[in-house]
Structures are given as structure tokens and as C-alpha cells.
Amino acid sequence: MKIPSDYKLLTEIYERYYEQFKGFSREAPERDSKIYVPIDIRAIANSLKTDEYIIFGRLYTHLDKKYGYKNDDGSLSPFFSMQVGKDRHVINFPLLASVLAGLKEERNRQNLSMYFSIAALIISLFTLGLNGFKTWNETVNAKQPQLQDRVKNQLSKPQGSVQK
């Protein structure tokens, strides 16, 4: 069983019910309110491979308290409600869209920061490797003149002389 993030849960609801929200008609209403769209918690839970009570709890006890608000006149604008009119388990769809837009923006900012961090790490590793190669190359080149001097000394000695 997976625990979906707020982003995944709200994206699932948005994608599943956007057409229903958009298709509301006052002439032939299929629900009591334009902004409150009834949702099937069991279907959402199945799609997200989690328990329906977890989805219900997230919507009712967490997200509603986090994003629902009180209007200036004292009335409440819940994010999720048990019932509006005859519709059961309804979500405030315009508020859902606003919350989801904010979550997407936050997610994009976090992803951008992560990409910059990864790029900085790659540049640092490349620089470290380049400096390591440079140091190794300088060490090898510093030893080469000593080798060349020994070879020159050996070659400059007269042939046939014996070392003592």
C-alpha cells in the first residue's frame, strides 16, 4: 500500500473530475453546486493503490483543515465536505485547482534547485578529477628529467669502461 503525496492525490482528483466540473449546466444540473464536485473516494483510492479510508482521512481531516477557510461574513468555504445539498463527498474544485497550482509551483522550484545541485556536483567532480590528473601528470613529468639524466650519464661514459 502506497501513501500518495498531496500533489499526487490532488492531481488525480483534478484530472478525474475536471470535465465534470467544466460541464456543469444551470439549465440541467447534475449536481447541486457548480463549485462542489462529488468525488468517488473508493475509485481514487484504487487508482492510487491505497486504502479509501486513508484518502478520506487526508481529505477530511488534513487537507480541509489546511486549505478550507472562513469568509469575511463568517461562513465557511470547506476544501472537502461530507455533503453539499444531496451530493456526498464533495471537493471545492476551484480551491483544489488553486492549491494544486501552488503545489506544482513549489514542486518545480524544488526540482530546479535539485537540478542546479546535481549540476554543481558534476562540475565539482569534473574539477576534482581534472586537478587529480594534473597533479599526477606533474608528478610523472617531474620524475622524467631524473630518468633522462641517468640515461645521459650512462650514454656519456666511454664505452668499455668498467664501473667500480
HUHUDA-V775423 format. One line per field, one symbol per residue. ss: DSSP state (a for helix, b for strand, c for the rest). burial: b if it has 24 or more other ideal C-beta (glycine too) atoms within 12 Angstrom, else e. A space follows every 50 residues. Layout:
ss: ???
burial: ???
//
This chain:
ss: cccccaaaaaaaaaaaaaaaaacccccccccccccbbbccaaaaaaaccc caaaaaaaaaaaaaaaacbbcccccbbccbbbbbccbbbbbbaaaaaaaa aaaaaaaaaaaaaaaaaaaaaaaaaaaaaaaaaaaaaaaaaaaaaaaaaa aaaaaacccccccc
burial: eeebebbbbbbbbbebbeebbeebeeeeeebebebbbbbebeebbeebeb eeeebbebbbeebbeebbeeeeeeeebbbbbeebeebebbbbbebbbebb eebeeeeeeeeeeeeeeeeeeeeeeeeeeeeeeeeeeeeeeeeeeeeeee eeeeeeeeeeeeee
//
